[in-house]
Structures are given as C-alpha cells and as structure tokens.
Amino acid sequence: MEEILAQTENIAFDYLKAFGFQDEQVHSLITQGKADLLKGLTKLKKILKEETNSFDEMNNILHSLRGLLFQLGNHTLAEDFSEIEASTKDIDTLNRLRTLLS
C-alpha cells in the first residue's frame, strides 16, 4: 500500500502542476488525495481479508479509487483497478489485488 501512495504522490505533483496549480494548491490536493486513497485502500484490504467477500462493496471502492487515481494522474494503476473491477469474482484477480495491496 505504501508503494501505491508514494508512486501516486510522485506522479500527482507533476500532473497537477501541468494543469497550472500553484505548489501550495498541489500540496493540499495531494495531502487530501493521499488520505482518501489510504482510506479506500484500507477498506479494500479489510474486505479482502474477510472469508466472504462483498463484491458489490469491493467494486464500489475500486470504482472510487479508480476515479481518484485518474484525478491524481496515476492512470496506469487506475487502469489496473478498472480491469480488476471488471472481474472481482475471479480468484486470480482477487489474488492480484491482494498482491497490489501488500
């Protein structure tokens, strides 16, 4: 999870600066974005540890995370989450997600 946060933070700074945001605004947006990202990833990790997974809840979280990642410029990971969202009932997909979050 820490790798996702660090990677997204690095991408977000340049991405948001390219839109003309000032450093102060970028830092504020990244701080809030990381907090929201951590919250969503933590929820997702908790669901994955449960014996019976709530696929609807998992897909809602994945959808939210995908949008947040796109807004922060981490398009590659957002696309990965999109692919995972499309097949969360597949055990290989769930294992891929667990690996991403570890």
C-alpha positions as CSV (number, residue, x, y, z in Angstrom):
1,M,0.0,0.0,0.0
2,E,2.8,2.4,0.8
3,E,4.2,1.9,-2.7
4,I,0.9,2.9,-4.2
5,L,0.8,6.0,-2.1
6,A,4.3,7.0,-2.8
7,Q,4.0,6.3,-6.5
8,T,0.8,8.3,-6.8
9,E,2.2,11.2,-4.8
10,N,5.2,11.4,-7.2
11,I,3.0,11.3,-10.3
12,A,0.4,13.7,-8.9
13,F,2.8,16.5,-8.2
14,D,3.9,16.8,-11.9
15,Y,0.5,16.0,-13.1
16,L,-1.3,18.7,-11.1
17,K,1.5,21.3,-11.8
18,A,0.9,20.7,-15.5
19,F,-2.7,22.0,-15.0
20,G,-1.4,25.2,-13.6
21,F,-1.9,24.7,-9.9
22,Q,0.4,26.5,-7.6
23,D,2.7,24.5,-5.3
24,E,0.6,25.3,-2.3
25,Q,-2.6,24.1,-4.0
26,V,-0.8,20.9,-5.3
27,H,0.4,20.0,-1.8
28,S,-3.1,20.5,-0.4
29,L,-4.6,18.4,-3.2
30,I,-2.0,15.6,-2.7
31,T,-2.5,15.6,1.0
32,Q,-6.2,15.1,0.7
33,G,-5.9,12.7,-2.2
34,K,-3.4,10.5,-0.2
35,A,-5.7,10.5,2.8
36,D,-8.7,9.4,0.6
37,L,-6.6,6.9,-1.2
38,L,-5.3,5.4,2.1
39,K,-8.9,5.2,3.4
40,G,-10.1,3.4,0.3
41,L,-7.1,1.0,0.1
42,T,-7.5,0.2,3.8
43,K,-11.2,-0.6,3.3
44,L,-10.4,-2.8,0.3
45,K,-7.7,-4.7,2.2
46,K,-10.1,-5.3,5.1
47,I,-12.7,-6.7,2.7
48,L,-10.1,-9.0,1.1
49,K,-9.3,-10.5,4.5
50,E,-12.9,-11.5,5.1
51,E,-13.9,-15.1,4.5
52,T,-16.8,-14.0,2.3
53,N,-16.1,-11.0,0.1
54,S,-18.7,-8.4,-0.5
55,F,-18.2,-8.0,-4.3
56,D,-20.6,-5.0,-4.5
57,E,-18.8,-3.1,-1.8
58,M,-15.4,-4.1,-3.3
59,N,-16.5,-2.9,-6.7
60,N,-17.8,0.4,-5.3
61,I,-14.4,1.0,-3.6
62,L,-12.5,0.0,-6.7
63,H,-14.6,2.4,-8.7
64,S,-13.9,5.3,-6.3
65,L,-10.2,4.5,-6.1
66,R,-10.0,4.4,-9.9
67,G,-11.5,7.9,-10.2
68,L,-9.2,9.2,-7.5
69,L,-6.2,7.7,-9.2
70,F,-7.1,9.2,-12.5
71,Q,-7.6,12.6,-10.9
72,L,-4.1,12.3,-9.3
73,G,-2.5,11.3,-12.6
74,N,-1.8,7.7,-11.8
75,H,-3.5,6.4,-15.0
76,T,-1.7,3.1,-15.1
77,L,-2.8,2.0,-11.7
78,A,-6.3,3.4,-12.4
79,E,-6.5,1.1,-15.5
80,D,-5.3,-1.8,-13.4
81,F,-8.1,-1.2,-10.9
82,S,-10.6,-0.9,-13.7
83,E,-9.5,-4.3,-15.0
84,I,-9.8,-5.8,-11.5
85,E,-13.2,-4.2,-11.0
86,A,-14.4,-6.0,-14.1
87,S,-13.6,-9.4,-12.7
88,T,-13.6,-9.3,-8.9
89,K,-15.3,-12.7,-8.7
90,D,-12.3,-14.4,-10.2
91,I,-9.9,-15.9,-7.6
92,D,-6.8,-14.9,-9.7
93,T,-8.0,-11.4,-9.9
94,L,-8.5,-11.2,-6.1
95,N,-5.0,-12.6,-5.6
96,R,-3.6,-10.0,-8.0
97,L,-5.4,-7.3,-5.9
98,R,-4.0,-8.7,-2.6
99,T,-0.5,-8.6,-4.1
100,L,-1.0,-4.9,-5.2
101,L,-2.1,-4.0,-1.7
102,S,0.6,-5.9,0.2
